[in-house]
Amino acid sequence: MSGFDLDKLLTGNRRALAKAITLVESRLDSHREQAQDILEQVLPHSGNSIRIGITGVPGVGKSTFIEAFGLYLIEQGKRVAVLAVDPSSPIAGGSILGDKTRMEELSRREEAYIRPSPSEGTLGGVAQKTRETMLLCEAAGYDVILVETVGVGQSEYQVAGMVDFFMVLMLPGGGDELQGIKKGIMELADALVINKADGDSEKLANLTRQQYTSAMNLLRHTSFWTPRVMTCSALKQINIDAVWGMIVDYWSMARKEQAFDAKRAQQNRDWMRQLVNEMLLLKLSQNPEVKRLMPELEEGVERQQLTAFAAARQIIELL
């Protein structure tokens, strides 16, 4: 896939962007090399968007929310990219490529770019590809990047580690058991947004909001921002503007406190370390000596003829 046109990507040409993302998602080493070259060239042109992570329990209306939110942002003159992360589904290739049909109106808009989750690749997996795709979208002039988690569990932590603002969508009611959302995820959240707050559910949504507000106040968070809890209805498009208003508040406060760039710098450092670990593991697993010795050592450990520590040390000493 030679003859990549960087200028076209920088003017927001969709084909050039799609081509670059395909290289990033490819498993071929030659494509990965090309992708890294492109990424180095676009790096100075990236980073100018606000990156928002969105997660929520199944049935919370994530697609409806993202579509309503995306369309609202486009009305405000923004260009929006939606990326999905689903590390839980290596076989179907992520979200069964259903994202575009789920967000039909948004996907038809010229100012929106929707990219389903790539199928699980090797190094860095889906999270790496999503990070790199994000940089390409920023270089192509998208001002708001929405990163949606499709799987539950590990993907929330991965997404929280690559965005500026992390939002958890909730359903009205079920305040007692926190709807099976783990405490760890509550601690990651910059905001809880209770969706479907319309009609009969509106009262319940307000009650839920009070419960979550008290719960959130017990958790320790970053100094300058206290996570907010709000209600909205994506279906009826109520309070969608207020959700954006809250994110803009966060953004300007983080800028003032110089926390914004610091957070991104920290994320980049953490990411580099994670990649170093993964590359080391890969190098180790490809080492012919390690391949030869591993079954023998595993058997020794299983039979308790060797401690796990001693076996691991023998492997590391081969490096």
Buried (B, 14 or more C-beta within 10 A) or exposed (E): EEEBEBEBBBEBBEEBBBBBBEBBBBEEEEBBEBBEEBBEBBEEBBEEBBBBBBBBBEEBBBBBBBBBBBBBBBEEEBBBBBBBBBBBBEEEBBBBEBBBEBBEEBBEBEBBBBBBBBBBBEEBBBBBBBBBBBBBBBBBBBBBBBBBBBBBEBBBEBBBBBBBBBBBBBBBBBBEEBBEBEEEBBEBBBBBBBBBBBEEBBEBBEBBBEBBBEBBEEEEBEEEBEBBBBBBBBBEBBBBBBBBEBBEEBBEEBEEEEBBEEBBEEBEEEBEEBEEEBEEEEEBEEBEEBEEBBEEBEEBBEEEEBEEEEBEEBBEEEE
